[in-house]
Amino acid sequence: MNSFLWVAVGSALGGVSRYGFGLMASRLWGDAFPWGTICINVLGSFVIGLFAALTTADGAMPASANLRIFVMVGICGGFTTFSSFSLQTLTLMRDGGWFPAMGNIVLSVVLCLLAVTLGNVAAQRIGMF
């Protein structure tokens, strides 16, 4: 299957998952602060960190280039929401919510970097077995 098709199918799955997760988060936590987007980005960062480390040629579970593209570019790219994050941050700032906007930026960046690191560490631990 063509790489573009793998990306398209993965993106569709990731996008549908993001929409469902976003609805669930909105029902649970409301819409005053973008907790759903933060959780989506953290989870997506963990998954891409874990999968990237596990599936390299010398990883614990080597995978084909097409599978890596499907998961990392397609699913993770369709699931994570940097554009949503940016728009929500701008909206918070426009509404005078500078403190929540800065909180959104700091939490998103720090938690996603932590998640991608934890995903990588988890993959290294899995490779030890």
CNS distance restraints for C-alpha pairs under 8 A (distance, minus, plus):
assign (resid   1 and name CA) (resid   5 and name CA) 6.68 0.50 0.50
assign (resid   1 and name CA) (resid   6 and name CA) 7.00 0.50 0.50
assign (resid   2 and name CA) (resid   6 and name CA) 6.60 0.50 0.50
assign (resid   3 and name CA) (resid   7 and name CA) 6.32 0.50 0.50
assign (resid   3 and name CA) (resid  66 and name CA) 6.24 0.50 0.50
assign (resid   3 and name CA) (resid  69 and name CA) 7.20 0.50 0.50
assign (resid   3 and name CA) (resid  70 and name CA) 7.98 0.50 0.50
assign (resid   4 and name CA) (resid   8 and name CA) 6.13 0.50 0.50
assign (resid   5 and name CA) (resid   9 and name CA) 6.13 0.50 0.50
assign (resid   6 and name CA) (resid  10 and name CA) 6.05 0.50 0.50
assign (resid   6 and name CA) (resid  66 and name CA) 6.81 0.50 0.50
assign (resid   6 and name CA) (resid  67 and name CA) 7.91 0.50 0.50
assign (resid   6 and name CA) (resid  69 and name CA) 6.86 0.50 0.50
assign (resid   6 and name CA) (resid  70 and name CA) 4.98 0.50 0.50
assign (resid   6 and name CA) (resid  74 and name CA) 6.93 0.50 0.50
assign (resid   7 and name CA) (resid  11 and name CA) 5.83 0.50 0.50
assign (resid   7 and name CA) (resid  69 and name CA) 6.40 0.50 0.50
assign (resid   7 and name CA) (resid  70 and name CA) 5.24 0.50 0.50
assign (resid   7 and name CA) (resid  73 and name CA) 6.18 0.50 0.50
assign (resid   7 and name CA) (resid  74 and name CA) 4.22 0.50 0.50
assign (resid   7 and name CA) (resid  75 and name CA) 7.66 0.50 0.50
assign (resid   8 and name CA) (resid  12 and name CA) 6.18 0.50 0.50
assign (resid   8 and name CA) (resid  74 and name CA) 6.36 0.50 0.50
assign (resid   9 and name CA) (resid  13 and name CA) 6.39 0.50 0.50
assign (resid   9 and name CA) (resid  70 and name CA) 7.48 0.50 0.50
assign (resid   9 and name CA) (resid  74 and name CA) 6.89 0.50 0.50
assign (resid  10 and name CA) (resid  14 and name CA) 6.06 0.50 0.50
assign (resid  10 and name CA) (resid  70 and name CA) 5.21 0.50 0.50
assign (resid  10 and name CA) (resid  71 and name CA) 6.38 0.50 0.50
assign (resid  10 and name CA) (resid  73 and name CA) 7.58 0.50 0.50
assign (resid  10 and name CA) (resid  74 and name CA) 3.92 0.50 0.50
assign (resid  10 and name CA) (resid  75 and name CA) 4.28 0.50 0.50
assign (resid  10 and name CA) (resid  76 and name CA) 7.91 0.50 0.50
assign (resid  10 and name CA) (resid  78 and name CA) 7.13 0.50 0.50
assign (resid  11 and name CA) (resid  15 and name CA) 5.85 0.50 0.50
assign (resid  11 and name CA) (resid  73 and name CA) 7.58 0.50 0.50
assign (resid  11 and name CA) (resid  74 and name CA) 4.15 0.50 0.50
assign (resid  11 and name CA) (resid  75 and name CA) 4.93 0.50 0.50
assign (resid  11 and name CA) (resid  76 and name CA) 7.49 0.50 0.50
assign (resid  11 and name CA) (resid  77 and name CA) 6.36 0.50 0.50
assign (resid  11 and name CA) (resid  78 and name CA) 4.21 0.50 0.50
assign (resid  11 and name CA) (resid  79 and name CA) 7.29 0.50 0.50
assign (resid  12 and name CA) (resid  16 and name CA) 6.13 0.50 0.50
assign (resid  12 and name CA) (resid  74 and name CA) 7.67 0.50 0.50
assign (resid  12 and name CA) (resid  75 and name CA) 7.41 0.50 0.50
assign (resid  12 and name CA) (resid  78 and name CA) 6.60 0.50 0.50
assign (resid  13 and name CA) (resid  17 and name CA) 6.14 0.50 0.50
assign (resid  13 and name CA) (resid  75 and name CA) 6.06 0.50 0.50
assign (resid  13 and name CA) (resid  78 and name CA) 7.23 0.50 0.50
assign (resid  13 and name CA) (resid  79 and name CA) 7.86 0.50 0.50
assign (resid  14 and name CA) (resid  18 and name CA) 6.06 0.50 0.50
assign (resid  14 and name CA) (resid  74 and name CA) 6.96 0.50 0.50
assign (resid  14 and name CA) (resid  75 and name CA) 4.26 0.50 0.50
assign (resid  14 and name CA) (resid  76 and name CA) 6.20 0.50 0.50
assign (resid  14 and name CA) (resid  77 and name CA) 7.05 0.50 0.50
assign (resid  14 and name CA) (resid  78 and name CA) 4.30 0.50 0.50
assign (resid  14 and name CA) (resid  79 and name CA) 4.08 0.50 0.50
assign (resid  14 and name CA) (resid  80 and name CA) 7.80 0.50 0.50
assign (resid  15 and name CA) (resid  19 and name CA) 6.18 0.50 0.50
assign (resid  15 and name CA) (resid  75 and name CA) 7.59 0.50 0.50
assign (resid  15 and name CA) (resid  78 and name CA) 4.60 0.50 0.50
assign (resid  15 and name CA) (resid  79 and name CA) 5.09 0.50 0.50
assign (resid  16 and name CA) (resid  20 and name CA) 6.26 0.50 0.50
assign (resid  16 and name CA) (resid  79 and name CA) 7.76 0.50 0.50
assign (resid  17 and name CA) (resid  21 and name CA) 6.02 0.50 0.50
assign (resid  17 and name CA) (resid  79 and name CA) 6.41 0.50 0.50
assign (resid  18 and name CA) (resid  22 and name CA) 5.87 0.50 0.50
assign (resid  18 and name CA) (resid  40 and name CA) 6.98 0.50 0.50
assign (resid  18 and name CA) (resid  78 and name CA) 7.52 0.50 0.50
assign (resid  18 and name CA) (resid  79 and name CA) 4.93 0.50 0.50
assign (resid  18 and name CA) (resid  80 and name CA) 7.14 0.50 0.50
assign (resid  19 and name CA) (resid  23 and name CA) 6.25 0.50 0.50
assign (resid  20 and name CA) (resid  24 and name CA) 6.27 0.50 0.50
assign (resid  21 and name CA) (resid  25 and name CA) 6.06 0.50 0.50
assign (resid  21 and name CA) (resid  36 and name CA) 7.16 0.50 0.50
assign (resid  21 and name CA) (resid  40 and name CA) 7.50 0.50 0.50
assign (resid  22 and name CA) (resid  26 and name CA) 6.05 0.50 0.50
assign (resid  22 and name CA) (resid  36 and name CA) 5.37 0.50 0.50
assign (resid  22 and name CA) (resid  37 and name CA) 6.98 0.50 0.50
assign (resid  22 and name CA) (resid  40 and name CA) 7.90 0.50 0.50
assign (resid  23 and name CA) (resid  27 and name CA) 6.28 0.50 0.50
assign (resid  24 and name CA) (resid  28 and name CA) 6.22 0.50 0.50
assign (resid  25 and name CA) (resid  29 and name CA) 5.77 0.50 0.50
assign (resid  25 and name CA) (resid  30 and name CA) 7.22 0.50 0.50
assign (resid  25 and name CA) (resid  35 and name CA) 7.10 0.50 0.50
assign (resid  25 and name CA) (resid  36 and name CA) 4.94 0.50 0.50
assign (resid  26 and name CA) (resid  30 and name CA) 4.58 0.50 0.50
assign (resid  26 and name CA) (resid  31 and name CA) 5.66 0.50 0.50
assign (resid  26 and name CA) (resid  36 and name CA) 6.71 0.50 0.50
assign (resid  29 and name CA) (resid  35 and name CA) 7.20 0.50 0.50
assign (resid  33 and name CA) (resid 100 and name CA) 7.38 0.50 0.50
assign (resid  34 and name CA) (resid  38 and name CA) 6.49 0.50 0.50
assign (resid  34 and name CA) (resid  85 and name CA) 7.85 0.50 0.50
assign (resid  34 and name CA) (resid  88 and name CA) 7.04 0.50 0.50
assign (resid  34 and name CA) (resid 104 and name CA) 7.49 0.50 0.50
assign (resid  35 and name CA) (resid  39 and name CA) 6.14 0.50 0.50
assign (resid  36 and name CA) (resid  40 and name CA) 6.07 0.50 0.50
assign (resid  37 and name CA) (resid  41 and name CA) 6.10 0.50 0.50
assign (resid  37 and name CA) (resid  80 and name CA) 7.90 0.50 0.50
assign (resid  37 and name CA) (resid  81 and name CA) 6.55 0.50 0.50
assign (resid  37 and name CA) (resid  84 and name CA) 7.30 0.50 0.50
assign (resid  37 and name CA) (resid  85 and name CA) 6.48 0.50 0.50
assign (resid  38 and name CA) (resid  42 and name CA) 6.11 0.50 0.50
assign (resid  38 and name CA) (resid  85 and name CA) 7.77 0.50 0.50
assign (resid  38 and name CA) (resid 104 and name CA) 7.62 0.50 0.50
assign (resid  38 and name CA) (resid 107 and name CA) 7.43 0.50 0.50
assign (resid  38 and name CA) (resid 108 and name CA) 5.58 0.50 0.50
assign (resid  39 and name CA) (resid  43 and name CA) 6.00 0.50 0.50
assign (resid  40 and name CA) (resid  44 and name CA) 5.97 0.50 0.50
assign (resid  40 and name CA) (resid  79 and name CA) 7.09 0.50 0.50
assign (resid  40 and name CA) (resid  80 and name CA) 5.86 0.50 0.50
assign (resid  40 and name CA) (resid  81 and name CA) 7.22 0.50 0.50
assign (resid  41 and name CA) (resid  45 and name CA) 5.95 0.50 0.50
assign (resid  41 and name CA) (resid  79 and name CA) 7.90 0.50 0.50
assign (resid  41 and name CA) (resid  80 and name CA) 4.99 0.50 0.50
assign (resid  41 and name CA) (resid  81 and name CA) 6.30 0.50 0.50
assign (resid  41 and name CA) (resid  82 and name CA) 7.56 0.50 0.50
assign (resid  41 and name CA) (resid 108 and name CA) 7.19 0.50 0.50
assign (resid  41 and name CA) (resid 112 and name CA) 6.38 0.50 0.50
assign (resid  42 and name CA) (resid  46 and name CA) 6.20 0.50 0.50
assign (resid  42 and name CA) (resid 108 and name CA) 7.29 0.50 0.50
assign (resid  42 and name CA) (resid 111 and name CA) 6.06 0.50 0.50
assign (resid  42 and name CA) (resid 112 and name CA) 4.59 0.50 0.50
assign (resid  42 and name CA) (resid 115 and name CA) 5.80 0.50 0.50
assign (resid  42 and name CA) (resid 116 and name CA) 7.88 0.50 0.50
assign (resid  43 and name CA) (resid  47 and name CA) 6.21 0.50 0.50
assign (resid  43 and name CA) (resid 112 and name CA) 7.90 0.50 0.50
assign (resid  43 and name CA) (resid 115 and name CA) 7.15 0.50 0.50
assign (resid  44 and name CA) (resid  48 and name CA) 6.11 0.50 0.50
assign (resid  44 and name CA) (resid  76 and name CA) 5.66 0.50 0.50
assign (resid  44 and name CA) (resid  79 and name CA) 6.70 0.50 0.50
assign (resid  44 and name CA) (resid  80 and name CA) 5.69 0.50 0.50
assign (resid  45 and name CA) (resid  49 and name CA) 6.06 0.50 0.50
assign (resid  45 and name CA) (resid  76 and name CA) 7.94 0.50 0.50
assign (resid  45 and name CA) (resid  80 and name CA) 7.95 0.50 0.50
assign (resid  45 and name CA) (resid 112 and name CA) 5.52 0.50 0.50
assign (resid  45 and name CA) (resid 113 and name CA) 7.35 0.50 0.50
assign (resid  45 and name CA) (resid 115 and name CA) 5.64 0.50 0.50
assign (resid  45 and name CA) (resid 116 and name CA) 4.80 0.50 0.50
assign (resid  45 and name CA) (resid 119 and name CA) 7.73 0.50 0.50
assign (resid  46 and name CA) (resid  50 and name CA) 6.06 0.50 0.50
assign (resid  46 and name CA) (resid 112 and name CA) 7.40 0.50 0.50
assign (resid  46 and name CA) (resid 115 and name CA) 4.50 0.50 0.50
assign (resid  46 and name CA) (resid 116 and name CA) 4.49 0.50 0.50
assign (resid  46 and name CA) (resid 117 and name CA) 7.40 0.50 0.50
assign (resid  46 and name CA) (resid 118 and name CA) 6.58 0.50 0.50
assign (resid  46 and name CA) (resid 119 and name CA) 4.65 0.50 0.50
assign (resid  46 and name CA) (resid 120 and name CA) 7.84 0.50 0.50
assign (resid  47 and name CA) (resid  51 and name CA) 5.89 0.50 0.50
assign (resid  47 and name CA) (resid  76 and name CA) 7.55 0.50 0.50
assign (resid  47 and name CA) (resid 116 and name CA) 7.40 0.50 0.50
assign (resid  47 and name CA) (resid 119 and name CA) 6.34 0.50 0.50
assign (resid  48 and name CA) (resid  52 and name CA) 5.73 0.50 0.50
assign (resid  48 and name CA) (resid  71 and name CA) 7.81 0.50 0.50
assign (resid  48 and name CA) (resid  72 and name CA) 5.75 0.50 0.50
assign (resid  48 and name CA) (resid  76 and name CA) 6.59 0.50 0.50
assign (resid  48 and name CA) (resid 116 and name CA) 6.85 0.50 0.50
assign (resid  48 and name CA) (resid 119 and name CA) 7.36 0.50 0.50
assign (resid  49 and name CA) (resid  53 and name CA) 6.29 0.50 0.50
assign (resid  49 and name CA) (resid 115 and name CA) 7.58 0.50 0.50
assign (resid  49 and name CA) (resid 116 and name CA) 4.47 0.50 0.50
assign (resid  49 and name CA) (resid 117 and name CA) 6.58 0.50 0.50
assign (resid  49 and name CA) (resid 118 and name CA) 7.48 0.50 0.50
assign (resid  49 and name CA) (resid 119 and name CA) 4.57 0.50 0.50
assign (resid  49 and name CA) (resid 120 and name CA) 4.91 0.50 0.50
assign (resid  50 and name CA) (resid  54 and name CA) 6.12 0.50 0.50
assign (resid  50 and name CA) (resid 116 and name CA) 7.23 0.50 0.50
assign (resid  50 and name CA) (resid 118 and name CA) 7.69 0.50 0.50
assign (resid  50 and name CA) (resid 119 and name CA) 3.94 0.50 0.50
assign (resid  50 and name CA) (resid 120 and name CA) 4.84 0.50 0.50
assign (resid  50 and name CA) (resid 121 and name CA) 7.60 0.50 0.50
assign (resid  50 and name CA) (resid 122 and name CA) 6.45 0.50 0.50
assign (resid  50 and name CA) (resid 123 and name CA) 5.18 0.50 0.50
assign (resid  51 and name CA) (resid  55 and name CA) 5.91 0.50 0.50
assign (resid  51 and name CA) (resid  68 and name CA) 7.88 0.50 0.50
assign (resid  51 and name CA) (resid  71 and name CA) 7.94 0.50 0.50
assign (resid  51 and name CA) (resid  72 and name CA) 7.56 0.50 0.50
assign (resid  51 and name CA) (resid 119 and name CA) 7.68 0.50 0.50
assign (resid  51 and name CA) (resid 120 and name CA) 7.97 0.50 0.50
assign (resid  51 and name CA) (resid 123 and name CA) 7.39 0.50 0.50
assign (resid  52 and name CA) (resid  56 and name CA) 6.46 0.50 0.50
assign (resid  52 and name CA) (resid  68 and name CA) 7.49 0.50 0.50
assign (resid  52 and name CA) (resid  72 and name CA) 7.45 0.50 0.50
assign (resid  52 and name CA) (resid 120 and name CA) 7.61 0.50 0.50
assign (resid  53 and name CA) (resid  59 and name CA) 6.25 0.50 0.50
assign (resid  53 and name CA) (resid 120 and name CA) 5.65 0.50 0.50
assign (resid  53 and name CA) (resid 123 and name CA) 5.75 0.50 0.50
assign (resid  53 and name CA) (resid 124 and name CA) 7.16 0.50 0.50
assign (resid  54 and name CA) (resid  59 and name CA) 4.80 0.50 0.50
assign (resid  54 and name CA) (resid  60 and name CA) 5.24 0.50 0.50
assign (resid  54 and name CA) (resid  61 and name CA) 5.35 0.50 0.50
assign (resid  54 and name CA) (resid  62 and name CA) 6.70 0.50 0.50
assign (resid  54 and name CA) (resid 120 and name CA) 7.97 0.50 0.50
assign (resid  54 and name CA) (resid 123 and name CA) 5.24 0.50 0.50
assign (resid  54 and name CA) (resid 124 and name CA) 7.32 0.50 0.50
assign (resid  54 and name CA) (resid 126 and name CA) 7.96 0.50 0.50
assign (resid  54 and name CA) (resid 127 and name CA) 7.28 0.50 0.50
assign (resid  55 and name CA) (resid  59 and name CA) 5.31 0.50 0.50
assign (resid  55 and name CA) (resid  60 and name CA) 6.73 0.50 0.50
assign (resid  55 and name CA) (resid  61 and name CA) 4.98 0.50 0.50
assign (resid  55 and name CA) (resid  62 and name CA) 4.11 0.50 0.50
assign (resid  55 and name CA) (resid  63 and name CA) 4.95 0.50 0.50
assign (resid  55 and name CA) (resid  68 and name CA) 7.29 0.50 0.50
assign (resid  56 and name CA) (resid  60 and name CA) 7.95 0.50 0.50
assign (resid  56 and name CA) (resid  61 and name CA) 7.44 0.50 0.50
assign (resid  56 and name CA) (resid  62 and name CA) 5.23 0.50 0.50
assign (resid  56 and name CA) (resid  63 and name CA) 6.72 0.50 0.50
assign (resid  57 and name CA) (resid  62 and name CA) 5.00 0.50 0.50
assign (resid  57 and name CA) (resid  63 and name CA) 7.12 0.50 0.50
assign (resid  58 and name CA) (resid  62 and name CA) 6.56 0.50 0.50
assign (resid  59 and name CA) (resid 127 and name CA) 6.81 0.50 0.50
assign (resid  60 and name CA) (resid 123 and name CA) 7.63 0.50 0.50
assign (resid  60 and name CA) (resid 124 and name CA) 7.87 0.50 0.50
assign (resid  60 and name CA) (resid 126 and name CA) 6.96 0.50 0.50
assign (resid  60 and name CA) (resid 127 and name CA) 4.48 0.50 0.50
assign (resid  60 and name CA) (resid 128 and name CA) 7.94 0.50 0.50
assign (resid  61 and name CA) (resid 127 and name CA) 7.92 0.50 0.50
assign (resid  63 and name CA) (resid  67 and name CA) 6.24 0.50 0.50
assign (resid  63 and name CA) (resid  68 and name CA) 6.59 0.50 0.50
assign (resid  64 and name CA) (resid  68 and name CA) 6.36 0.50 0.50
assign (resid  65 and name CA) (resid  69 and name CA) 6.09 0.50 0.50
assign (resid  66 and name CA) (resid  70 and name CA) 6.00 0.50 0.50
assign (resid  67 and name CA) (resid  71 and name CA) 6.22 0.50 0.50
assign (resid  68 and name CA) (resid  72 and name CA) 5.70 0.50 0.50
assign (resid  68 and name CA) (resid  73 and name CA) 7.61 0.50 0.50
assign (resid  69 and name CA) (resid  73 and name CA) 5.09 0.50 0.50
assign (resid  69 and name CA) (resid  74 and name CA) 6.39 0.50 0.50
assign (resid  70 and name CA) (resid  74 and name CA) 4.82 0.50 0.50
assign (resid  70 and name CA) (resid  75 and name CA) 6.35 0.50 0.50
assign (resid  71 and name CA) (resid  75 and name CA) 4.84 0.50 0.50
assign (resid  71 and name CA) (resid  76 and name CA) 6.11 0.50 0.50
assign (resid  72 and name CA) (resid  76 and name CA) 5.10 0.50 0.50
assign (resid  72 and name CA) (resid  77 and name CA) 6.64 0.50 0.50
assign (resid  73 and name CA) (resid  77 and name CA) 5.00 0.50 0.50
assign (resid  73 and name CA) (resid  78 and name CA) 7.73 0.50 0.50
assign (resid  74 and name CA) (resid  78 and name CA) 5.83 0.50 0.50
assign (resid  75 and name CA) (resid  79 and name CA) 5.89 0.50 0.50
assign (resid  76 and name CA) (resid  80 and name CA) 5.88 0.50 0.50
assign (resid  77 and name CA) (resid  81 and name CA) 7.94 0.50 0.50
assign (resid  81 and name CA) (resid  85 and name CA) 6.06 0.50 0.50
assign (resid  82 and name CA) (resid  86 and name CA) 6.14 0.50 0.50
assign (resid  83 and name CA) (resid  87 and name CA) 6.29 0.50 0.50
assign (resid  84 and name CA) (resid  88 and name CA) 6.00 0.50 0.50
assign (resid  85 and name CA) (resid  89 and name CA) 6.06 0.50 0.50
assign (resid  86 and name CA) (resid  90 and name CA) 6.20 0.50 0.50
assign (resid  87 and name CA) (resid  91 and name CA) 6.11 0.50 0.50
assign (resid  88 and name CA) (resid  92 and name CA) 6.16 0.50 0.50
assign (resid  89 and name CA) (resid  93 and name CA) 6.28 0.50 0.50
assign (resid  89 and name CA) (resid 101 and name CA) 5.08 0.50 0.50
assign (resid  89 and name CA) (resid 102 and name CA) 7.93 0.50 0.50
assign (resid  89 and name CA) (resid 104 and name CA) 6.77 0.50 0.50
assign (resid  89 and name CA) (resid 105 and name CA) 7.37 0.50 0.50
assign (resid  90 and name CA) (resid  94 and name CA) 6.08 0.50 0.50
assign (resid  90 and name CA) (resid 101 and name CA) 7.47 0.50 0.50
assign (resid  91 and name CA) (resid  95 and name CA) 6.08 0.50 0.50
assign (resid  92 and name CA) (resid  96 and name CA) 6.46 0.50 0.50
assign (resid  92 and name CA) (resid  97 and name CA) 4.90 0.50 0.50
assign (resid  92 and name CA) (resid  98 and name CA) 6.72 0.50 0.50
assign (resid  92 and name CA) (resid 100 and name CA) 6.78 0.50 0.50
assign (resid  92 and name CA) (resid 101 and name CA) 5.43 0.50 0.50
assign (resid  93 and name CA) (resid  97 and name CA) 5.03 0.50 0.50
assign (resid  93 and name CA) (resid  98 and name CA) 5.09 0.50 0.50
assign (resid  93 and name CA) (resid 101 and name CA) 5.90 0.50 0.50
assign (resid  97 and name CA) (resid 101 and name CA) 6.04 0.50 0.50
assign (resid  98 and name CA) (resid 102 and name CA) 6.08 0.50 0.50
assign (resid  99 and name CA) (resid 103 and name CA) 6.08 0.50 0.50
assign (resid 100 and name CA) (resid 104 and name CA) 6.05 0.50 0.50
assign (resid 101 and name CA) (resid 105 and name CA) 6.34 0.50 0.50
assign (resid 102 and name CA) (resid 106 and name CA) 6.12 0.50 0.50
assign (resid 103 and name CA) (resid 107 and name CA) 5.82 0.50 0.50
assign (resid 104 and name CA) (resid 108 and name CA) 5.84 0.50 0.50
assign (resid 105 and name CA) (resid 109 and name CA) 6.11 0.50 0.50
assign (resid 106 and name CA) (resid 110 and name CA) 5.86 0.50 0.50
assign (resid 107 and name CA) (resid 111 and name CA) 5.59 0.50 0.50
assign (resid 108 and name CA) (resid 112 and name CA) 5.82 0.50 0.50
assign (resid 109 and name CA) (resid 113 and name CA) 6.11 0.50 0.50
assign (resid 110 and name CA) (resid 114 and name CA) 6.10 0.50 0.50
assign (resid 111 and name CA) (resid 115 and name CA) 5.96 0.50 0.50
assign (resid 112 and name CA) (resid 116 and name CA) 6.09 0.50 0.50
assign (resid 113 and name CA) (resid 117 and name CA) 6.17 0.50 0.50
assign (resid 114 and name CA) (resid 118 and name CA) 6.10 0.50 0.50
assign (resid 115 and name CA) (resid 119 and name CA) 6.02 0.50 0.50
assign (resid 116 and name CA) (resid 120 and name CA) 6.24 0.50 0.50
assign (resid 117 and name CA) (resid 121 and name CA) 6.20 0.50 0.50
assign (resid 118 and name CA) (resid 122 and name CA) 5.95 0.50 0.50
assign (resid 119 and name CA) (resid 123 and name CA) 6.19 0.50 0.50
assign (resid 120 and name CA) (resid 124 and name CA) 6.31 0.50 0.50
assign (resid 121 and name CA) (resid 125 and name CA) 6.24 0.50 0.50
assign (resid 122 and name CA) (resid 126 and name CA) 6.13 0.50 0.50
assign (resid 123 and name CA) (resid 127 and name CA) 6.15 0.50 0.50
assign (resid 124 and name CA) (resid 128 and name CA) 6.58 0.50 0.50
assign (resid 125 and name CA) (resid 129 and name CA) 7.29 0.50 0.50
